[in-house]
């Protein structure tokens, strides 16, 4: 049965970098409470397959800039506004990722109501994905000596339209968001950005299966993983600094566990209980005749 150790080992697989002889993972991680969740942006979910996604995106960003300007004086490019909007809940084409496999594991286990189904952590090799970028973007990374982009690095593209026009075929870039608050810093946050508002990252990855893997987080192991993450100080109180995060952490932390003593991972077997269970299984085995019932003379009258 997969548990904490197996899942963590799977997440850190491939982190050894032979060039620098250090454990520096080339993967970005994204945790989901259900293994069935797709890598679909909030913008695509809002459009629902009916709206003109490009026009919808322009309207959302335009109005967000108009009404949020008083609280975002530092934002001076479309990339700043896009990152800020994603951070504050605006539907965008961005998807949230993290450099930390344990932070991703937190988001796969932060909702106890989902503990009856498997979760997942997506792992995408963003360094290998960079090799499929248009030449102009690859040169930008080489000039900066970086493996990911920043809003400043993309400022040579003043509009989303100019960025999207770099190549007809879709591609993905990974962006480090501006550190507008400690939440982004504590989560080791990273965004993925497709070159079209209507592009689906999961569909793109299916064309390049060597770029990603999907680590299953078994439902049976979620309580164990959740408790060990809390002990490692990977929780809402740290990842969402402030009273909201503190309240979310306390609410989840004191949620009663639905795991029985027998299901607890690593619990030594009780020989007496095992003997009873074995005897029960023998009695209930298919095809086994039941022992004759002893009838007392008193009850037969």
N, C-alpha and C positions, 0 to 999 in steps of 0.2 A: 504493500500500500504506500502511495506517495504521501509524504509528510513534509514537515519544515525543511529537513536537510536535503531531501530529494529536489524540492522546488527551488531552494536557494542555489544548489549546485547547477541546476539547469539554467538558472538566470545568469550565473557568472561564467557559463561555458563560453569559451572563445575570448576571454578577457586578456589572455597573455599576448603581449606585443613583443615579438622576437627582435624587432629593430632596436628598441630602446631597453629591452630586457626588464620590462615592468608590466604589472597587471593594469592595463589601461584599456577598458572595454571600448570597442568601436560602435557599440549599440546604443540606440535611444529606446526607452522603455515606456509602455503605456499599459496601465492596469484597468481591467473592466470587471465588474461584478458578475457578469454572465459571459460565458465562452461564446455565446451566440451573438453578442453585440458586434456590429460591423464598424469598420473604421470610416464612418460617415461624418462629415462636418456638420456643425449645428446649422450652417447656412443651407445645406442640402436638405436637412431634416425639416427646416422651416418651409422651404420651397415645396416639399412634398411631391415633387415630380410634375407640378402643375404650373408654377410661376416661372417667368423668365429669370433665371438665376442671376445673370449678369446685371440686369436692371434692378433686381431686388438688392443685390450687394451694393450697388452704387447708392441707392436710396438709403439703406441702413447706415453706411459710412458717412454719407453727406449729412444726414440728420444727427448722427452721433456727434460729429465735429461741431455742428451748429449749437447743440444744447449742452455739450460737455466742456466747451472751451474754458469756462471759468475755473473748472477743476483740473484742467490739464494744460497748464501754461507751458509745460516743457515739451509738449508734442509739436513737432514742426515738420513732419513728413507723413506721407500716407502709411508708412511702415510703423511709425510710432502710434498712429491712431488705430491701425489694425490690431496691433499687439495690445494696446490699452483696452480696446473694445472687447477683445477675446478674454482678457483678464477680468473684465467687469461684467461678463455675461452677455455681451452682444453676439448674436449669431454671425459668424464669419466663416471663411473658408479654412481657417487655421484649425489644427488639432493639437491638444496639449500632450506633451511628452516630458520625460525627465531623464537626466543622466543617471539617476539612482535606481537600481533594480528594486531596492527595498521601499522606496517611495512609491514606485509603481505597484508593488505588492500591497502597500497600504490601500491604494484605491481599488484593488481587487477584493479587499476584505473589510471595507469601512462601513458596510451596510448589513447588519445582522439579519435583516429580512431576506437577504439573498443567500443565506448560508445553506439553503436546501438545493442549490444548484452550483455546478462548476463555474469558476471564474477563469480568467486568463490574463496573461501578461504578454503583450506583443513586443517583440524585440526586432528592431530594424537597424541594419548596419548602414549608418548614414555616411560613413567614409566610402564604402563601396558604391552607395547611391550617388555620391558626388561625381563618380566617373561617368555617369549618364547625363550630366548637366550640359547645357550649351557651352561652347568654348569660351564665351565672354564671362560666364559665371565661374568657370573653372580657373580662369586667369585671375579673377578677383580673389579667390581663395588662396591661390599661389602667392599673389602679391602680399597678402596679409599674413601668410604662414598659418592659416587657420583651417579647421575642418568644418566649421559652421559659420553662418552669416550673422550679421547684426543689422539693425535698422540703418545704421550709418553706412555700412557697406553697400546696402541696396539703394541708397539715396540717389544714385545716378539714374534711377528709374523713377521719375516723379509721379507716375500714375500706374495703376494696376494694369491698364491696357498696354502700356509700353513693356512692362515686364512679361505679360502673357504673350506678346508678339515675338519674343526671342526665338521661339520654335513652335511649329505647328503641333508636333507630337507632345503630349503632356510630360512633365517632369516634376520632381519634388525637390524642394530645398528645406534645410533645417535651420531655424533662426533662434538665436538666443534673445529673449525679450529684454527690453530695457528694465533695469532694476528699480522699478517705481516704488516697490515696497518690500518688506522682509519676507512676505509670502513667496514671492518669486525666487528670492535667494534661498530660502529654506527648502523649497521644493526642487532645487536644482533644475529649474524649468527650461523647457525647450519647446518650440513650436515647429510643426511641419506645415509647409505651404505648397499647395499644388498650383500649377501654372494656368489653371482655368478654374473659375468658381464652380463649374459643373463637373469637374473631374473627381473621381472617386479613388482615394488612395489605395483601398483594398484591391480594387480591380487592377490598378497599376502594379501593385506588388505581385499579383498573381502571374504577371508576365515575367517577373524576375524572382522566382522562388528561392534563389540562392541568397537573396538579400535579407531574408527575415525568417524568424521562427515564432511559434506561438506556444508558450509554456502554459500548460493546463494547471489550474489551481483547484484541486479536488474539493468538492463540497465537504467531504468527510474531514478534511484537514484544515478547514478555514478557522475553526475555533483555536486550534493549536497555533496556526500561523499568526492569527490576530493577537493572541496573548503574548507571543514572543516578540512581535513587533512593538507592542506597548512596552514591554520590558526593555527593548532596545531604544526607547524614546522616539519611535516613529509613529506619531499620532497626530490628531487634529490640533491639539494644544501647541505643538511645535510647528506644524505645517501651515496652520492658519492662525498666526499670532493675534491675540485679542480675545475679548469676551465671547464672541461668537464661536471661535474655535475651541475655547475652553468649555463652553456649554455643550458643544457637539461631542467633544471627547468624553466628558462626564456622563452624558446620556448613553453613549455607546458602551463605555467602560463598565457601567453598572447594569447593563442589560443581562438578564439571567441566561445562562447557557442552556442549550437544549441537549447537550451531550450527556449520556448516561455514564455511570462509572465504568461499565463494561466496554464502552466505546472510547474511553480516554486513551490516546496514543501513549505507548510506553508503559501502560499499567500492567504490573505482573499479574498473571492469571491466578485466580483463586482455585486451588485444586478441588475443594469441596463443591464449588459452583460448577466446575468443569465436569465433575463426576455426575452431578444431577442432570446437566445438559446432555451428556452422552447417553445416560439411561433413558432420557426422554426421547432422544432421537431414535434409539433402538426400538422403543415401544411404538413410535409413529412411523417407522420405516415402511415404505410401500410393500405390499405383498406379505407382510409379517402377520401371522394370525394372532389375535388377541388372546391372552391367557384366560382360561375358563374362569368364569365368575363364581365365587363361592356363595351359595345361597343358604342362609340360616333357616332352620326349621321354623323359628318364630315368625320370620317374615313371610314364610310360604303359607301360613294359615289363612 
